[in-house]
Amino acid sequence: MAAKKVQPDQKAPALRHILGQERAINYLKTALNAGRLAHAYLFLGPEGVGKATTAKALAAALNCEAPQADGDACGVCPSCVRLAAGTHPDYLEIRPTSKERPPKIVIDQVREFRKLTAYPPAAGGWRVTLIKPAEDMKVEAVNALLKTLEEPPPQHLLVLTARVEDDLFPTIVSRCQKLAFAPLPAALVAQELVRQKGLPQPEAALLAALCGGSLGRALALDPAELIRRRDQVLADLQQISGNGLSAILDWAQRLAKNVDEADNFLLMAQLWYRDLLLLHAGGPAALLAHQDRMAELTSAARRSGPEACFDCFAALGAAQRHLGANLNPELTLDILGLRLQQS
Ligand SMILES: [Zn+2]
């Protein structure tokens, strides 16, 4: 199938519901109200920041039977309800479906979409098609899509999403209007985790700090597993700091056997020292990732001054680079352990 109907949403799609992307949304609203939308957009930005949701909200606004004064969708008319339910005939998504691993978007999917563009939108409004992620298009699929991009059919809007444009064929990039979507602020992600998943604020803050500005990624993380891993990292830091050389060597040996665990240690320990630096700088507590460990943070900040914290932070970053460059993991972690102990 070239395009599949999408899963039902909990909430009617509307531009006003997109979080943290004011610049992109204002830009689209202005174009929408002036009747000057491009025929193809390339939404660029990290995963899970609202790119696909915005495509659907645009489809809702373009097809809404009773749009709001600012052109946004009403959320309750039959067209909006069908979009929310995933049953609107004129909103399509083309996603990787081929059997290869990882799956790709193949030429047959684009061909089937092109056949459809020979006909006007079924409901008489606009047909909006999301291609996500555009990086996953095979070259034949890209070439087949170029024809549509060069001769856009009336009442059709194409939205492609990608993390960065460098991963795309230049022929695609040059035929789309680019729009940047920013990573979301951690405080906003935490607030949504509390609202959507009912997480306690301290857990939400930790997840938000680890998700790189992606609400989608934060929602997919398992809070209990994350807390377990974080607690292990804090226990490791304690083992390193107070128990002599053999404790460091044992720790390094254990961690070197598991790349995933080593990566997790480096990331979470950096977050710990980042919190300590934030405390030393007198930053607001709301920005701390480890809000559920305030007592330990405060006492660690009393023991280690800002310079020592910065040394530890830098040592963790260096170890990350060395592991990324495939240097000997056990040796890298031995050296890291010694630097953390001496700081
Ligand atoms: Zn509506």
Residues whose N, C-alpha, C, O or C-beta is under 5 A from the ligand:
A	BS01	ZN	C64 E65 A66 A73 C74 G75 V76 C77 C80
